[in-house]
């Protein structure tokens, strides 16, 4: 999911320009390093 999360979020925003994503829930993260990577990608 590391490389798939950004296109997924961008897809939601492109589908409805009025959408405001306030947060993303990440479950079953593989560890703190994986979480950090996902956070950086989402915040970017």
C-alpha positions in Angstrom: 0.0 0.0 0.0 3.0 2.3 0.3 2.9 3.3 -3.3 -0.8 2.9 -3.7 -2.1 5.3 -1.0 -1.2 8.6 -2.8 -3.0 7.7 -6.1 -6.0 6.5 -4.1 -6.3 9.7 -2.1 -5.7 11.9 -5.2 -8.3 9.9 -7.1 -10.9 10.8 -4.4 -10.0 14.4 -4.6 -10.1 14.5 -8.4 -13.4 12.7 -8.5 -15.0 15.4 -6.3 -13.1 18.7 -6.2 -15.3 19.8 -3.2 -14.1 16.9 -1.1 -11.8 17.8 1.9 -10.0 14.9 3.3 -9.4 15.6 7.0 -7.7 12.3 7.8 -6.7 8.8 6.7 -7.0 5.7 8.9 -4.2 3.2 8.4 -4.7 -0.2 9.8 -2.6 -3.3 9.7 0.6 -1.3 9.2 3.7 -3.4 9.1 5.6 -1.5 11.8 6.8 2.0 12.7 9.0 2.3 9.6 6.1 1.4 7.3 3.9 3.9 9.2 6.5 6.7 8.8 6.7 6.0 5.0 2.9 6.1 4.7 2.7 9.3 6.7 5.3 11.0 4.5 3.5 10.0 1.3 0.1 11.1 2.5 1.4 14.4 3.8 3.2 15.1 0.5 
